[in-house]
């Protein structure tokens, strides 16, 4: 499996705890994103 520098799920808690936004990687602007639906069990 190729790894394109993506963050592994198990790395996320450490990134959040460090509070270093740079370690989270690049993001895109939220332009045109909106919440469509919320489902509760």
Backbone torsions as a table, in degrees:
resi	resn	phi	psi	omega
1	UNK	NA	133.8	179.2
2	UNK	-80.9	143.1	177.2
3	UNK	-117.1	112.0	-177.3
4	UNK	-94.2	33.9	179.2
5	UNK	79.0	15.9	-179.8
6	UNK	-75.2	151.2	178.9
7	UNK	-78.2	133.7	177.4
8	UNK	-80.3	146.2	-178.5
9	UNK	-52.6	-37.1	-178.5
10	UNK	-71.9	-12.0	178.0
11	UNK	-85.2	-19.5	-173.5
12	UNK	-60.6	-47.4	179.4
13	UNK	-56.4	-40.4	179.0
14	UNK	-65.0	-39.4	178.8
15	UNK	-64.0	-42.6	179.5
16	UNK	-65.2	-43.4	-179.5
17	UNK	-63.8	-35.8	179.9
18	UNK	-71.2	-20.9	-179.3
19	UNK	54.7	37.8	177.5
20	UNK	-112.9	99.7	-175.9
21	UNK	-58.6	-30.1	-178.5
22	UNK	-63.4	-31.3	-179.1
23	UNK	-73.7	-15.4	-179.3
24	UNK	-79.0	-11.6	177.8
25	UNK	89.0	-176.0	-177.5
26	UNK	-74.9	149.0	174.8
27	UNK	-132.0	165.1	176.3
28	UNK	-108.2	154.8	177.3
29	UNK	-63.8	150.9	-177.7
30	UNK	-82.3	22.2	-179.4
31	UNK	-56.6	125.9	175.8
32	UNK	71.8	13.1	174.8
33	UNK	-94.1	140.0	177.5
34	UNK	-153.4	156.5	-179.8
35	UNK	-78.2	126.5	-177.2
36	UNK	-96.6	-41.9	-172.1
37	UNK	-158.4	146.7	173.0
38	UNK	-126.9	129.5	179.6
39	UNK	-119.1	135.2	175.5
40	UNK	-119.7	144.3	176.2
41	UNK	-84.9	NA	NA
